């Protein structure tokens, strides 16, 4: 029985909220990222066998991008219900949807068995993954922020992103022995094991998530009858500046898919670095990031969100060149060092800060909707970056230069956008989203209040 049920008064449980967010994000993004590894290394052979190697890889990466198209659509529905019926119930749904679709991907026969139906089924299930991911980070960030004490909101909320990166680590670790299988085994049954294994982790995370109470901020909205009937309408009318700022800030995230999807395929296919070596590079960089994220977040609780975010984004703009130069040496140790610099140190800074910084742009009535819609539209750039990079890539030792310039430019835009709004690190939770304090509504919205959560 929950504490709310026993006493009738909700309380903040930041540690429990952070744990639930960490585990939920780990499972969700384990599922999401194993698809990225499989699309880079396997799906071109299994689902597009009649295409050339380059065309098959491009087609497989395009199916990876499909989820990012589905995510904005999912954000409308999941954000709406997250602000209407509660964060917890929607987060349980997203976990179940991700787990079911991931397990089903492992069951899809290859092209040689059922023909064109195979890639069609793959795309449908990838869309389901995208719909689920649309509500995971935004819901977990909203819930943890609202459970966190003043002065430590970024620290506790950052565990959502630590969980995301831990999911990437686990996904890659699982894929390393699979990628080492003989090609006949890898392309027939080996690649399916990571997808099926997710069912165990989903069940464990579900048990933890079900025990968490709704945050006091949401319960107070219900008690005061301030749940809005159409959160999306309030968001569109009053928070469009926050939306634009988040879209621009989130451009730094293209670094992630550039490394974990495109960079992986580029290093293996063009520079003949061993698959297992590149997968270990991703593991090392993201394992270190799991530790550096809360450190950056704790710093932002002291000095502010904007400077930490911007410093990390500028660092990404510079170190992405070192990353691609290291790949062209075909020296695994150099690639590993460059990856740690780029991902574990520079990329970790904005990654640690954004869950709190973005969530603090909205008041509690529309926080889930605002965060979900803004980040998922911003994520479109992340999904298509591997495909764009595959088109832009040139030949020779500097064939990567145009891609690095693109990524660097996007990161510099993100850094500038971080300073476009007001600092919210030290604004009390109840005052977040108010026009005098942050990017928020320009007029009261109490007329939108609904008498109940339905």
Protein Blocks (a to p, Z undefined) as FASTA:
>chain_A
ZZklmnopacddfklmmmmmmmmmmmmmmmmmmmmmmmmmmmmmmmmmmbcfklmmmmmm
mmmmmmmmmmmmmmmmmmmmmmmnojklmmmmmmmmmmmmmmmmmmpccfklnommlmmm
mmmmmmmmmmmmmmmmmmmmmmmmmmpcehilmmmmmmmmmmmmmmmmmmmmmmmmmmmp
cfklmmmmmmmmmmmmmmmmmmmmmmmmmmpccdfklmmmmmnopacfblmlmmmmmmmm
mmmmmmmmmmmmmmmmmmmmmmmmmmmmmnopafklmmmmmmmmmmmmmmmmmmmmmmmm
mnojklmmmmmmmmmmmmmmmmmmmmmnopaklmmmmmmmmmmmmmmmmmmmmmmmmmmm
pcfklmmmmmmmmmmmmmmmmmmmmmmmmmmpcgdjklmmmmmmmmmmmmmmmmmmmmmp
ccfklgcfklgoiaklmccdfbdfklmpcfbfZZ
